[in-house]
Amino acid sequence: MSKKVLGRGLSALLENSDTDITGLEPKALHSIAEIKISQIIANPFQPRTEFDDEALEELSESIKVHGIIQPITVRKVGFEKYELISGERRTRASILAGLSHIPAYIRLADDQQMLEMALIENIQRENLNAIEVALSYQRLLEECGLKQEELGDRVGKKRSTVNNYLRLLRLPDEIQLAIKEGRLMMGHARALVNVENTERQLAIFKAAVNGSLSVRQVEDMVRSEKDEPTAAFSKGVAKYFDFTNYISTKEKIAKKLNTEVKFKSRSNDNGTIIISFSSKEQLQAILDKMV
């Protein structure tokens, strides 16, 4: 007897009609099973595009000692073939650790379900930067057909929190890149969103980054942008150290000391130079070069 043809979505994902639900052992479907890592293919809907090599190495070492504590989630897409829904970091780290098998929760899902599960899983469990989170929310709205009032419930966040992330996507590319690279924090970015004039927005952004300004200082500058005429605003920005002429010097100091160096200004003509160290040995090396 021929099988009933499945609708577009699931049937398009299965290589033939003999590899649908009957292709799985009953005990494996919707349960945890050990599967070969070589049988797993990447998730095309993975919202994270960059993985920290050092963090992966640390996770790999942990896996060698403790094993996989949290199973990955996959869907069956063919005979002995699975596609990741969530757990790409764990899978990559397991490969680094030399594992051949990995515990996985096996389920069936169509493309839209796959995308939604992958996005929500990453938002909730991965250390995504604010722009990656915002883009994931946007994809849930646009590609999964969710309404904005539904989105907060799906991801377990307040609607205002979701909106704050989505608003970041209105910022100029230069500011979004700074957020992704960790040079600008979420609090600073939320304040900058309220500046309608792009030129002034970028001026405050550069002052915030070059001067290592606090969120409170950036908020004060945003308020001055709204309340003061152009000349007064320019003067207000200038009162925070403009380190443009000092950047090359700062980089020379950092290179000489082999550590991170920051210039941090206050609201008047004074500030602090911050020299970072991560161990007593590094501190001693820095002092030896300075004294």
SULURKA-V847819 format. One record per pair of residues at least 12 apart in sequence whose ideal C-beta (glycine too) atoms are under 6 Angstrom apart, sorted by the first residue. I is the first residue (numbers start at 1). J is the second residue. Records with the same first field share a line. If there is no record, write none. Layout:
I=J / J
This chain:
3=17
9=110 / 111
10=110
13=77
15=78
19=78 / 79
24=76
28=106
30=107
32=71 / 103 / 105
33=106
34=101 / 103
35=104
36=101
37=102
39=80 / 81 / 82
40=82
41=83
43=84 / 118
45=114 / 115 / 118
46=88
47=119 / 122 / 136
48=122
56=92 / 93
59=93
60=93 / 96 / 97
63=93 / 94 / 97
64=97
68=102 / 103
71=103 / 104 / 105
72=87 / 90 / 91 / 104
73=85 / 86 / 105
74=104 / 106
75=107 / 108 / 109
85=117 / 118
86=118 / 121
112=144
115=143
116=144
119=136 / 139 / 140
120=155
123=136 / 155
129=180
130=168 / 179 / 186
131=176 / 179 / 180
133=165
134=165 / 166 / 168 / 169
137=162 / 165 / 166
164=190
167=193
168=189
175=205
183=209
187=215
188=208 / 215 / 218
191=218 / 219 / 222
192=205
194=222
195=222 / 225
200=225
203=237
204=221
207=237 / 240
210=243
211=240 / 241 / 265
212=262 / 264
224=236
240=265
241=265 / 271
243=263
257=286 / 289
259=276 / 277
260=276
261=275
262=274
